[in-house]
Amino acid sequence: MRDFSEGFRVDRMRSGNAAVYILKEQFEKFSSSPQKVETCESIASCFYQLEQYEDAAGWYETAGKLILSEPTVTPAIKALSALSVYERALDCYRKEEDEERFTECSTLIRELKRACASA
């Protein structure tokens, strides 16, 4: 007899991987930073739901880098906007038990919080 929970998980993996593939295609097509950031967060969310935390963290960090590189936004606004995606990346590193990346991300979060407080 087939284990239904395992079958459900396989179906979820297939649909999640298909969603990631489609989103990655969209990411490549977009030229504006806000669209790319939104797509990065969607890709990260898919990986998170698939419990692929290392991949999720990488995409959250990519979103954060895009936010921080936006030339038309003040530094305090960029820091505030990037803070939430880096906190999600930190959660992924915690779940992945990646001490080195966790520490790096924690340091960046502290710097972002200082930038927000100084504004």
N, C-alpha and C positions, 0 to 999 in steps of 0.2 A: 504494500500500500504506500502511496506517495505521501510525503510529509507536506501538507498544504502551506505551512509557514515557510518552508524552504522554497517552495514554488513561488510564493508571493514575493519573497526576497529576490529571487532570480528575475522575476518580472519587473520589480522595482529597479533593479540594477540596469536592466536593458533599457527601460524607459528613461531612467536618470542619465545613463550614458548617451542616449539619443538626444536628450535635452542639452547636455553639455556640448555635444558636437554641433548642434544647430546654433547655440549661443556663441560658440567660438567662431563660427562662420560670420555671425553678425558683428562680433567684436572687430574682426578684420575689416569689415566694410565701413564701419563708422569712422568719421573723421573728427567729430567734436568730442571733447573731453567728457562732458556730462553724459553723453550716450555711452561712451566707453566705460565710464565708472559704473553706471547702472548695469551694464552687461557683465562687468567683472563681478559685481555683487551677486548677480543672478547665477553666474557660473559657480561662484564660491558656495552659494546656498545649495546648489545641486550637489556639489561634492560633499558638503557637510551632511546633507540628508543621506548620502550614500556611505557616510562614515569614513570618507577618504579625507581625513583631516589635514594631512600635509598639503594636498592639492588645494583644499579649501583655503588654507592659510595663505598660500602663495597668491591666489586670486584676490583675497582680501587685501593683501599687501600691495598688489598691483593697483587696485582701486585707490588705496591710500597714496601711492606714489603719483598717480595721475592727479589726484586732488591737490597734492602739495606742489605740483608743477604748473598749476594753472596760473598764467601770468597776470590775469586781470582781477584777481581776488586778493584782498588784503591778507597778510600773514596770519592774523588772529582768526579770521574766518576760515582760512584753509586749515589751520590747526584744529579748530572746532569741528569742521566737517570730516577731517581725516581721523579724528580720535575714535569715533565709533567703529570704523572698519578695522583699525588696528587693534581695538579691544576684542573684536570678533576673531581676528587672526591669533591673538594671544590665547583665547579660549581653545582654538584648534591646536596650538602648540602644547597647551596643557594636556589636552586629551591624547595627543600623539606622544606625550612624555618626551618632548624634544627640549631638553634643558637649555641648550645653547641658543636656539632660536627664541625660546621663551624669554630668556634674559635679554637678548637683543631687542625684542619687541617691547618688553617692559621698560627698557631704557628710553626707547623712542616715545612711548606713551607718556612717560614722566616729562620729557622735553615738550611734547605737545601740550600737556596740561600747564606747564610753565608759560608757554606762548599764549595760551588762552587767558591765563590769570594776569599776564602783563598788559593785556589790551584794555 
